[in-house]
């Protein structure tokens, strides 16, 4: 997969021993050749990891030089030692790239409640610093360094043509379970060579996150480590903080975030379907989002799709308990473009045909139509299979 890399960034991923498989990177280092604007959006879980607490203090900023990431250990619920270890990771990464410790952001993911093996982390950061590169292979290896139970790495990019010159955006992410949006629900690092001030970067990242990463779910579990960070190093010389440039850059940023967001439930543990839920005709966007999220998190809806069962009753009833008032006699439902339910009553349909359309395609579309207004929302989720249960029953033991 070809992707464009923003100017002025280098990356690497290495194996340091946090994961059992020596072929799987578990430390990633991303470095900017100059101080970068940085923004961050983080989990709303009150039980949050040490790196989240550290990064919240450091963003937004205009002086970040690097992001260091480890997978295999979340450094969550680890007390004051966990906070010290996150700070130490930042110091080691700073030493490796000639920066100050305060100029580094830290991300961690993996098992909760275990202290980091800091000797391995140190060796990993040192090894990664010696392998930094600005080519596709090094960025792909860095992306793999974020993964836990993911089946594949997740990378998305865009080049935004502007009058003053193009800007590039690249994002890497991880996520396959513990995905329940209340901020971001995974880890993501987004890089751009655009010029942008910290306050604008924070606002744009929050908006993009709300429309993408906050619209995905696997099982509704909000992680302790969810983080999305944006680094803008200005290497392109093109300012996107205002006007038409800002609008075009925002569109590109949202495209990258959406591609990464969709890839997460598509790679949901044990998933056989990516489900797109569209809600139309609500009184406001909040109501539409609430209905979409409720349908997405319904185990009965998710297992129906896993079994290619066009069980419209599960979908309609899930909308009904979302806590949103609507006229039930004006609700219609389409699955994969086929009408199953119209204005409050089921319609005759070919059940075998609908089932076959679900079974034969990984992408499944659920569209619910209401009559309360003109607001819409879109949500992505995965189906729920026996393999998901097996993976999570065996995750720690």
C-alpha positions in Angstrom: 0.0 0.0 0.0 1.5 3.3 -1.1 1.2 6.3 1.2 2.6 9.8 1.3 4.9 10.8 4.2 4.9 14.3 5.6 8.3 16.1 5.3 10.6 16.3 8.3 9.4 13.1 10.1 11.3 9.9 10.7 10.0 6.7 12.3 11.1 3.2 13.3 9.6 0.1 15.0 11.6 -2.6 16.8 11.0 -5.7 19.0 12.3 -5.3 22.5 10.7 -8.3 24.2 7.3 -7.1 25.4 5.7 -9.4 22.9 6.6 -13.1 22.8 6.9 -13.2 19.0 10.3 -11.7 18.0 8.9 -10.8 14.6 6.4 -8.4 16.1 7.6 -4.9 16.9 6.6 -3.6 20.3 8.3 -0.2 20.5 7.8 2.6 17.9 9.5 5.9 17.8 8.4 8.9 15.6 10.6 12.0 15.5 10.2 15.4 13.9 13.4 17.2 12.7 12.0 20.4 14.3 9.7 21.4 17.2 6.1 20.6 16.2 2.7 21.9 17.1 1.0 19.1 19.0 -2.7 18.4 20.0 -4.2 15.5 21.8 -7.6 14.0 22.5 -7.8 11.3 25.2 -10.0 8.8 26.9 -12.8 10.0 29.2 -12.5 6.9 31.4 -11.6 8.2 34.9 -9.4 5.1 35.2 -6.7 6.3 32.8 -3.2 5.2 32.1 0.0 7.0 33.1 0.9 8.1 29.5 -2.6 9.7 29.2 -2.0 11.8 32.3 1.4 12.8 31.0 0.3 13.7 27.5 -2.7 15.7 28.7 -0.3 18.0 30.5 1.8 18.4 27.4 -0.9 19.2 24.8 -1.6 21.5 23.1 2.0 22.6 22.6 4.3 24.2 20.0 7.5 22.3 20.9 7.0 18.6 20.7 9.8 16.6 18.9 8.8 13.0 19.3 6.3 10.3 20.2 7.4 7.1 21.7 5.0 4.1 21.8 5.1 0.7 23.4 2.6 -2.2 22.9 2.1 -5.3 25.0 1.8 -3.3 28.3 -0.7 -0.5 28.9 1.1 1.1 31.9 -2.4 1.5 33.4 -3.4 1.1 37.0 0.3 1.1 38.0 0.3 3.9 40.5 3.2 6.4 41.0 5.7 4.0 39.5 3.7 4.0 36.3 3.9 7.8 36.2 7.7 7.7 36.7 8.1 5.1 34.0 6.1 7.2 31.5 8.4 10.2 32.3 11.4 8.0 31.9 10.3 6.7 28.5 10.0 10.4 27.4 13.5 11.1 28.7 15.1 8.2 26.9 13.3 9.1 23.7 14.4 12.7 24.0 18.0 11.6 24.5 17.8 9.5 21.4 16.7 12.4 19.2 18.5 15.3 20.8 15.5 16.9 22.4 14.4 17.7 25.9 12.3 15.2 27.9 9.4 17.7 28.0 9.2 17.6 24.2 8.1 13.9 24.0 4.7 12.4 24.1 4.2 8.8 25.3 1.6 6.2 24.3 1.2 2.7 25.7 -1.2 -0.2 25.0 -1.6 -3.8 26.2 -2.1 -5.6 29.5 -3.5 -3.5 32.3 -2.0 -3.5 35.8 1.6 -4.7 35.2 4.7 -2.5 35.5 6.7 -1.9 32.4 10.0 -3.9 32.1 12.0 -0.7 31.8 15.3 -2.4 30.9 13.6 -3.8 27.7 11.9 -0.4 27.0 15.3 1.4 27.2 16.9 -1.1 24.8 14.0 -0.8 22.5 14.1 3.0 22.3 17.8 2.9 21.7 17.4 0.4 18.9 14.6 2.3 17.3 16.6 5.5 17.4 19.3 3.8 15.3 16.9 2.7 12.7 14.9 5.9 12.1 14.0 6.4 8.5 11.6 8.5 6.3 10.6 5.7 3.9 7.4 3.6 3.7 9.1 0.6 5.2 10.1 2.3 8.4 6.7 4.0 8.9 5.0 0.6 8.3 7.2 -1.0 10.9 6.4 1.8 13.3 2.7 1.3 12.7 3.2 -2.4 13.5 4.8 -1.4 16.8 1.5 -0.1 18.0 -0.5 -3.4 17.5 -1.8 -5.8 20.2 -4.5 -8.2 18.9 -4.9 -6.4 15.6 -4.6 -8.6 12.6 -2.9 -5.9 10.5 -1.3 -2.5 10.8 -3.4 0.6 10.0 -2.1 3.5 7.9 -3.9 6.3 6.0 -2.6 9.3 4.2 -3.6 12.3 2.1 -2.0 15.1 0.2 -3.9 18.3 0.2 -3.2 20.6 -2.8 -3.2 24.3 -1.7 -2.2 27.5 -3.4 0.9 27.9 -1.3 1.9 24.3 -1.9 0.7 20.8 -0.9 0.6 19.6 2.6 0.8 15.9 3.6 -1.1 14.1 6.3 -0.2 10.6 7.5 -1.9 8.6 10.3 -1.1 5.3 12.0 -3.5 3.6 14.4 -4.2 0.5 16.4 -7.4 -1.0 17.7 -9.3 -4.2 17.5 -11.1 -4.5 20.9 -11.9 -2.4 24.0 -13.5 -0.1 21.4 -16.3 2.0 22.8 -16.2 5.6 21.7 -16.0 8.2 24.4 -13.2 10.1 22.8 -11.1 7.9 20.5 -11.1 4.3 21.6 -7.7 3.4 20.4 -4.2 4.8 19.8 -3.5 7.0 16.8 -0.6 9.3 15.8 -1.3 11.8 13.0 1.5 13.7 11.3 1.4 16.6 9.0 4.0 19.0 7.5 1.4 21.9 7.6 2.0 25.1 9.6 -0.7 25.3 12.2 -1.0 27.0 15.6 -1.6 24.8 18.8 -5.1 26.2 19.5 -6.3 25.6 15.9 -4.7 22.2 15.8 -6.5 21.2 19.0 -9.9 22.4 17.7 -9.5 20.6 14.4 -8.4 17.4 16.0 -11.3 17.4 18.4 -13.7 18.0 15.5 -12.2 15.3 13.3 -12.2 12.8 16.2 -15.8 13.5 17.1 -16.9 12.6 13.5 -14.7 9.6 13.1 -13.0 7.9 16.1 -16.0 8.7 18.3 -18.3 7.0 15.8 -16.8 3.5 16.0 -17.5 0.5 18.3 -16.6 -3.1 18.7 -18.1 -4.0 22.1 -18.6 -0.6 23.7 -15.7 -0.8 26.2 -14.0 2.5 26.8 -10.2 1.9 27.2 -7.9 3.3 29.9 -5.4 4.3 27.2 -7.3 5.9 24.3 -5.3 8.6 22.7 -5.1 10.5 19.4 -2.2 12.9 19.0 -1.5 15.2 16.1 1.9 16.6 15.3 2.3 19.5 12.7 5.9 20.4 12.1 5.5 23.1 9.4 8.1 21.6 7.1 5.9 22.4 4.0 5.8 26.1 4.9 2.1 26.2 4.1 -0.1 27.7 6.8 -3.5 26.1 7.3 -4.7 28.0 10.3 -7.4 30.0 8.6 -9.5 30.6 5.5 -9.8 28.3 2.5 -6.5 26.5 3.5 -8.0 25.6 6.8 -11.2 24.2 5.2 -9.3 22.1 2.7 -6.9 20.8 5.4 -9.8 19.9 7.7 -11.3 17.8 4.9 -8.0 16.0 4.4 -7.6 15.5 8.1 -11.1 14.0 8.4 -10.5 11.7 5.5 -7.4 10.3 7.1 -9.1 9.9 10.5 -12.2 8.3 8.8 -10.0 5.7 7.0 -8.3 4.8 10.2 -11.5 4.8 12.2 -13.2 2.4 9.7 -10.2 0.1 9.8 -10.6 -0.5 13.5 -14.0 -2.2 13.7 -13.3 -3.8 10.3 -10.4 -5.5 12.2 -12.4 -6.1 15.3 -11.4 -9.2 17.1 -13.1 -12.2 15.4 -15.1 -9.9 13.1 -16.5 -11.1 9.8 -18.5 -7.9 9.0 -17.9 -4.2 9.1 -21.4 -2.7 9.8 -22.2 0.9 8.8 -25.2 2.4 10.6 -26.8 5.5 9.1 -29.5 7.4 10.9 -31.5 10.0 9.0 -34.4 12.3 9.9 -33.7 13.0 13.6 -34.5 16.2 15.5 -30.8 16.9 16.1 -27.4 15.2 15.6 -27.1 14.2 19.3 -30.3 12.1 19.0 -29.1 10.6 15.7 -25.7 9.7 17.3 -27.4 8.2 20.3 -29.6 5.9 18.2 -26.7 4.9 16.0 -24.5 4.1 19.0 -27.2 2.1 20.7 -27.8 -0.1 17.6 -24.0 -0.5 17.1 -23.6 -1.7 20.7 -26.5 -4.2 20.7 -25.2 -7.7 21.0 -28.4 -9.0 19.4 -27.9 -6.8 16.3 -24.2 -7.8 16.1 -24.9 -11.5 16.4 -27.7 -11.3 13.9 -25.3 -9.9 11.3 -22.7 -12.5 12.2 -25.3 -15.1 11.4 -26.5 -13.3 8.3 -30.0 -13.1 9.9 -32.1 -10.2 8.6 -33.7 -9.8 12.0 -35.2 -6.3 11.7 -36.9 -6.5 15.1 -33.5 -6.4 16.9 -32.5 -3.3 15.0 -35.8 -1.4 15.4 -36.1 -2.3 19.1 -32.6 -1.2 19.8 -33.5 2.2 18.3 -36.5 2.3 20.6 -34.5 2.0 23.8 -31.8 4.6 22.9 -33.5 7.2 25.1 -34.7 9.3 22.1 -38.3 10.3 21.5 -39.6 9.6 18.0 -42.8 8.5 16.3 -42.5 4.7 16.0 -45.1 4.7 13.2 -42.8 6.7 11.0 -39.7 4.6 11.2 -38.3 2.7 8.1 -35.4 0.3 7.8 -33.1 -0.8 5.0 -30.5 -3.5 5.2 -28.0 -3.6 2.3 -30.3 -1.3 0.4 -33.3 -3.7 0.8 -36.5 -2.4 2.5 -37.5 -4.6 5.5 -39.6 -2.2 7.6 -41.6 0.8 6.5 -43.6 3.4 8.5 -43.8 1.2 11.7 -44.6 -2.1 10.1 -42.6 -4.9 8.4 -43.0 -5.3 4.6 -42.8 -8.5 2.6 -39.2 -9.2 1.6 -37.1 -12.2 0.4 -35.4 -13.3 3.6 -33.0 -15.6 1.7 -32.0 -12.8 -0.6 -31.2 -10.4 2.3 -29.4 -13.1 4.2 -27.3 -13.9 1.2 -26.4 -10.3 0.7 -25.1 -10.2 4.3 -23.3 -13.5 4.0 -21.6 -12.7 0.7 -20.3 -9.2 1.7 -18.0 -8.2 4.5 -19.6 -4.7 4.5 -23.2 -4.5 5.8 -25.3 -1.4 5.6 -28.1 -0.6 8.1 -30.1 2.6 7.4 -32.8 3.8 9.7 -35.2 6.6 8.6 -37.1 8.8 11.0 -39.4 11.8 10.6 -38.4 14.1 13.4 -36.1 16.5 11.5 -33.2 16.7 9.1 -30.2 15.6 11.3 -28.1 12.5 10.5 -25.3 10.4 12.0 -23.1 7.6 10.9 -21.5 4.9 13.0 -19.3 1.9 12.3 -19.2 -1.3 14.2 -18.3 -5.0 13.8 -20.3 -8.1 14.2 -20.0 -10.3 17.3 -18.7 -13.9 16.8 -17.7 -16.8 18.8 -14.1 -16.0 17.9 -14.4 -12.7 19.8 -15.4 -14.5 22.9 -12.6 -17.0 22.6 -9.9 -14.3 22.1 -11.1 -12.3 25.1 -11.6 -15.3 27.3 -8.0 -16.3 26.7 -6.4 -12.8 26.5 -4.6 -12.8 29.8 -4.8 -16.4 30.9 
